[in-house]
């Protein structure tokens, strides 16, 4: 099982970024995916999650209305579209899958929101 995040970077407040999480080593279309983030000095927090076929999404209150999670089960990739970014969105963003009762994480991608 492997997850590889990409798409992070430096963006100004109010800007947008789209993160990608490319998956391999398991039947991607059969599993829910989660996006988490961890800011310096803080615990990792859940950002969004999406069901296996993309029919059910949930978001943390802090990103609801600004972020959108989606997936392409042909490309084995999940996305996180982030709009109206704020400095407090600065963090390392991780995707996760629970496979065979174990959690697998990617290496993370840094998002920095600053002017």
Contact map, one row per residue, 1 for C-alpha under 8 A:
1110000000000000000000111100000000000000000000000000000000000000000000000000000000000000000000000000000100000000000
1111000000000000000000111000000000000000000000000000000000000000000000000000000000000000000000000000000111000000000
1111100000000000000011110000000000000000000000000000000000000000000000000000000000000000000000110000000111100000000
0111110000000000000111100000000000000000000000000000000000000000000000000000000000000000000000000000000001110000000
0011111000000000001111000000000000000000000000000000000000000000000000000000000000000000000001100000000001111000000
0001111100000000001110000000000000000000000000000000000000000000000000000000000000000000000000000000000000011000000
0000111110000000111100000000000000000000000000000000000000000000000000000000000000000000000000000000000000001000000
0000011111000000111000000000000000000000000000000000000000000000000000000000000000000000000000000000000000001111000
0000001111100000000000000000000000000000000000000000000000000000000000000000000000000000000000000000000000001111000
0000000111110000000000000000000000000000000000000000000000000000000000000000000000000000000000000000000000000011110
0000000011111011100000000000000000000000000000000000000000000000000000000000000000000000000000000000000000000011111
0000000001111110000000000000000000000000000000000000000000000000000000000000000000001000000000000000000000000000111
0000000000111110000000000000000000000000000000000000000000000000000000000000000000011110000000000000000000000000111
0000000000011111000000000000000000000000000000000000000000000000000000000000000000111100000000000000000000000000000
0000000000111111100000000000000000000000000000000000000000000000000000000000000000111000000000000000000000000000000
0000000000100111110000000000000000000000000000000000000000000000000000000000000011111000000000000000000000000000000
0000001100100011111000000000000000000000000000000000000000000000000000000000000011100000000000000000000000000000000
0000001100000001111100000000000000000000000000000000000000000000000000000000001111000000000000000000000000000000000
0000111100000000111110000000000000000000000000000000000000000000000000000000001111000000000000000000000000000000000
0001111000000000011111000000000000000000000000000000000000000000000000000000111100000000000000000000000000000000000
0011110000000000001111100000000000000000000000000000000000000000000000000000111000000000000000100000000001000000000
0011100000000000000111110000000000000000000000000000000000000000000000000011110000000000000000000000000000000000000
1111000000000000000011111101000000000000000000000000000000000000000000000001100000000000000000000000000000000000000
1110000000000000000001111111000000000000000000000000000000000000000000000001000000000000000000000000000000000000000
1100000000000000000000111110000000000000000000000000000000000000000000000000000000000000000000000000000000000000000
1000000000000000000000111111000000000000000000000000000000000000000000000000000000000000000000000000000000000000000
0000000000000000000000011111111000000000000000000000000000000000000000000000000000000000000000000000000000000000000
0000000000000000000000110111111000000000000000000001000000000000000000001001000000000000000000000000000000000000000
0000000000000000000000000011111000000000000000000001100000000000000000001001000000000000000000000000000000000000000
0000000000000000000000000011111100000000000000000001100000000000000000000000000000000000000000000000000000000000000
0000000000000000000000000011111110000000000000000011000000000000000000000000000000000000000000001110000000000000000
0000000000000000000000000000011111000000000000001111000000000000000000000000000000000000000000001100000000000000000
0000000000000000000000000000001111100000000000001111000000000000000000000000010000000000000000111100000000000000000
0000000000000000000000000000000111110000000001111100000000000000000000000000000000000000000000111000000000000000000
0000000000000000000000000000000011111000000001111000000000000000000000000000000100000000000011110000000000000000000
0000000000000000000000000000000001111100000111110000000000000000000000000000000000000000000011110000000000000000000
0000000000000000000000000000000000111110000111100000000000000000000000000000000000000000001111000000000000000000000
0000000000000000000000000000000000011111011110000000000000000000000000000000000000000000001110000000000000000000000
0000000000000000000000000000000000001111111100000000000000000000000000000000000000000000011100000000000000000000000
0000000000000000000000000000000000000111110000000000000000000000000000000000000000000000001000000000000000000000000
0000000000000000000000000000000000000011111000000000000000000000000000000000000000000000000000000000000000000000000
0000000000000000000000000000000000000111111100000000000000000000000000000000000000000000000000000000000000000000000
0000000000000000000000000000000000000110111110000000000000000000000000000000000000000000000000000000000000000000000
0000000000000000000000000000000000011110011111000000000000000000000000000000000000000000000000000000000000000000000
0000000000000000000000000000000000011100001111100000000000000000000000000000000000000000000000000000000000000000000
0000000000000000000000000000000001111000000111110000000000010000000000000000000000000000000000000000000000000000000
0000000000000000000000000000000001111000000011111000000000110010000000000000000000000000000000000000000000000000000
0000000000000000000000000000000001110000000001111100000011110000000010000000000000000000000000000000000000000000000
0000000000000000000000000000000111100000000000111110000011100000000010000000000000000000000000000000000000000000000
0000000000000000000000000000000111000000000000011111011111000000000011000000000000000000000000000000000000000000000
0000000000000000000000000000001110000000000000001111111110000000000000000000000000000000000000000000000000000000000
0000000000000000000000000001111110000000000000000111111000000000000000000000000000000000000000000000000000000000000
0000000000000000000000000000110000000000000000000011111000000000000000001000000000000000000000000000000000000000000
0000000000000000000000000000000000000000000000000111111110000000000001100000000000000000000000000000000000000000000
0000000000000000000000000000000000000000000000000111111110000000000000000000000000000000000000000000000000000000000
0000000000000000000000000000000000000000000000000110011111000000000000000000000000000000000000000000000000000000000
0000000000000000000000000000000000000000000000011110011111100000000010000000000000000000000000000000000000000000000
0000000000000000000000000000000000000000000000011100000111110000000000000000000000000000000000000000000000000000000
0000000000000000000000000000000000000000000000111000000011111011000000000000000000000000000000000000000000000000000
0000000000000000000000000000000000000000000001110000000001111111000000000000000000000000000000000000000000000000000
0000000000000000000000000000000000000000000000000000000000111111000000000000000000000000000000000000000000000000000
0000000000000000000000000000000000000000000000000000000000011111000000000000000000000000000000000000000000000000000
0000000000000000000000000000000000000000000000100000000000111111111000000000000000000000000000000000000000000000000
0000000000000000000000000000000000000000000000000000000000111111111000000000000000000000000000000000000000000000000
0000000000000000000000000000000000000000000000000000000000000011111100000000000000000000000000000000000000000000000
0000000000000000000000000000000000000000000000000000000000000011111100000000000001111000000000000000000000000000000
0000000000000000000000000000000000000000000000000000000000000011111110000000000111100000000000000000000000000000000
0000000000000000000000000000000000000000000000000000000000000000111111000000000111000000000000000000000000000000000
0000000000000000000000000000000000000000000000011100000010000000001111100000011110000000000000000000000000000000000
0000000000000000000000000000000000000000000000000100010000000000000111110000011100000000000000000000000000000000000
0000000000000000000000000000000000000000000000000000010000000000000011111001111000000000000000000000000000000000000
0000000000000000000000000000000000000000000000000000000000000000000001111111110000000000000000000000000000000000000
0000000000000000000000000001100000000000000000000000100000000000000000111111100000000000000000000000000000000000000
0000000000000000000000000000000000000000000000000000000000000000000000011111100000000000000000000000000000000000000
0000000000000000000001000000000000000000000000000000000000000000000000011111100000000000000000000000000000000000000
0000000000000000000001110001100000000000000000000000000000000000000000111111110000000000000000000000000000000000000
0000000000000000000111100000000000000000000000000000000000000000000000111111111000000000000000000000000000000000000
0000000000000000000111000000000010000000000000000000000000000000000011110001111100000000000000000000000000000000000
0000000000000000011110000000000000000000000000000000000000000000000011100000111110000000000000000000000000000000000
0000000000000000011100000000000000100000000000000000000000000000001111000000011111000000000000000000000000000000000
0000000000000001111000000000000000000000000000000000000000000000001110000000001111100000000000000000000000000000000
0000000000000001111000000000000000000000000000000000000000000000011100000000000111111000000000000000000000000000000
0000000000000111100000000000000000000000000000000000000000000000011000000000000011111000000000000000000000000000000
0000000000001111000000000000000000000000000000000000000000000000010000000000000001111100000000000000000000000000000
0000000000011111000000000000000000000000000000000000000000000000010000000000000001111110100000000000000000000000100
0000000000001100000000000000000000000000000000000000000000000000000000000000000000011111110000000000000000000000100
0000000000001000000000000000000000000000000000000000000000000000000000000000000000001111110000000000000000000001110
0000000000000000000000000000000000000000000000000000000000000000000000000000000000000111110000000000000000000000100
0000000000000000000000000000000000000000000000000000000000000000000000000000000000001111111000000000000000000011100
0000000000000000000000000000000000000010000000000000000000000000000000000000000000000111111100000000000000000111100
0000000000000000000000000000000000001111000000000000000000000000000000000000000000000000111110000000000000000111000
0000000000000000000000000000000000001110000000000000000000000000000000000000000000000000011111000000000000011110000
0000000000000000000000000000000000111100000000000000000000000000000000000000000000000000001111100000000000011110000
0000100000000000000000000000000000111000000000000000000000000000000000000000000000000000000111110000000011111000000
0010100000000000000010000000000011110000000000000000000000000000000000000000000000000000000011111000000011010000000
0010000000000000000000000000000011110000000000000000000000000000000000000000000000000000000001111100001111000000000
0000000000000000000000000000001111000000000000000000000000000000000000000000000000000000000000111110001110000000000
0000000000000000000000000000001110000000000000000000000000000000000000000000000000000000000000011111111100000000000
0000000000000000000000000000001000000000000000000000000000000000000000000000000000000000000000001111111100000000000
0000000000000000000000000000000000000000000000000000000000000000000000000000000000000000000000000111110000000000000
0000000000000000000000000000000000000000000000000000000000000000000000000000000000000000000000000111111000000000000
0000000000000000000000000000000000000000000000000000000000000000000000000000000000000000000000000111111100000000000
0000000000000000000000000000000000000000000000000000000000000000000000000000000000000000000000011110111110000000000
1110000000000000000000000000000000000000000000000000000000000000000000000000000000000000000000011110011111000000000
0110000000000000000000000000000000000000000000000000000000000000000000000000000000000000000001111000001111100000000
0111100000000000000010000000000000000000000000000000000000000000000000000000000000000000000001110000000111110000000
0011100000000000000000000000000000000000000000000000000000000000000000000000000000000000000001000000000011111000000
0001110000000000000000000000000000000000000000000000000000000000000000000000000000000000000111100000000001111100000
0000111110000000000000000000000000000000000000000000000000000000000000000000000000000000000111000000000000111110000
0000000110000000000000000000000000000000000000000000000000000000000000000000000000000000011110000000000000011111000
0000000111100000000000000000000000000000000000000000000000000000000000000000000000000000111110000000000000001111100
0000000111100000000000000000000000000000000000000000000000000000000000000000000000000010111000000000000000000111110
0000000001111000000000000000000000000000000000000000000000000000000000000000000000001111110000000000000000000011111
0000000001111000000000000000000000000000000000000000000000000000000000000000000000000010000000000000000000000001111
0000000000111000000000000000000000000000000000000000000000000000000000000000000000000000000000000000000000000000111
